[in-house]
Amino acid sequence: MRKSLITLTLLGLGAGSAMAADFSVSIPGMKDGATVPETMILNGMDCKGGNISPELAWKGAPAGTKSFALTLYDPDAPTGSGFWHWSALDIPATATGLPAGAGDPSSNLLPKGARLGNSDLGDASYAGPCPPVGSGAHRYQFVLHALKTDKLPDLAGKTGALAGFLVNANEIGRASFTLKLAR
């Protein structure tokens, strides 16, 4: 019996790895690990960039996906808890990407039914990367979460960390793409 459980566990781990390999997210024209382009950098604080969210494309969502959530997080921010730059929630399961600029709430570029969550700047919009000068290289992790629910609870006025908690609690798969920036 114990040997059967171990075998089933190992088979399950292998199946999860295969699924993860099929699910991917990308920024067309960029390689994973590339430097954040100026168009995506925050235009504020002490940064001068375009503050435009990038085009994203994805494929291979796991079976059972009812919606997607996209998060942009900097685990290297010197806050003790990282920094949430962007979240797009309740993206329909039929979507295969987001156009550039979808992080601007006035753009109306999100798919029907999708909404923006708050960044750590306190509003529901894209807040581009802007690492403090001299703080070293920061990783900006775009994570596409396949969710087992059509909609997340209303998060108006709530923190990026709470959105992250609810997204992770409903996740059935994830794909990520990382860019880097140092100043």
C-alpha positions, 0 to 999 in steps of 0.5 A: 500500500505504501509503495502504491501511494509513493508511486501515485505521488511521484506520478502526480508530480510528473503530471504537474510538471508537464502541465506547467511546461505547457502553460506559458506567458510571454512579452512578445519580442522580449526574452525572459530575464531581459532588461525592463524597457524605458516604455514600461518604467514608471513616470513618477517618483524619481523615474522618467519612463513611459509607464505603459504596461506591456503586451502579454501573450499566453498559451497552454492553460490547464484544464479547468481554468475558469479565469486568469489573474495577472500580477506584477511583483518585485520581490527585491523591493526594499520594503520587507514585503516586496512591491505589487506593481500591477494586477489584472483580475477576472480575465476571461478563460477565453483570453490569450493575452493583453494588449500594451496599455491595458494597465491604464484604467482609462484605456478600456483595453482589458477584456470584458469582465476583467478589472484592475487591482490596486498597486502598492501606490494605492490605485487600480492601475499599472505602476511601472518598475522604478527601483531605488538608485543603488538598490541593486538589480530587481526582478519584476515577475509577471505571473499569470495565474490560472484560476478555478473561479470565474470571479474573485471577491470585490477588491476595490480599495484593498491591497495588492497583497490581499489580491495576491492571497486570493489569487493564490488560494484559487490558483490551479496553475501558473506561468511566469516571465521575469524582467530585470532593472537596476539603477 
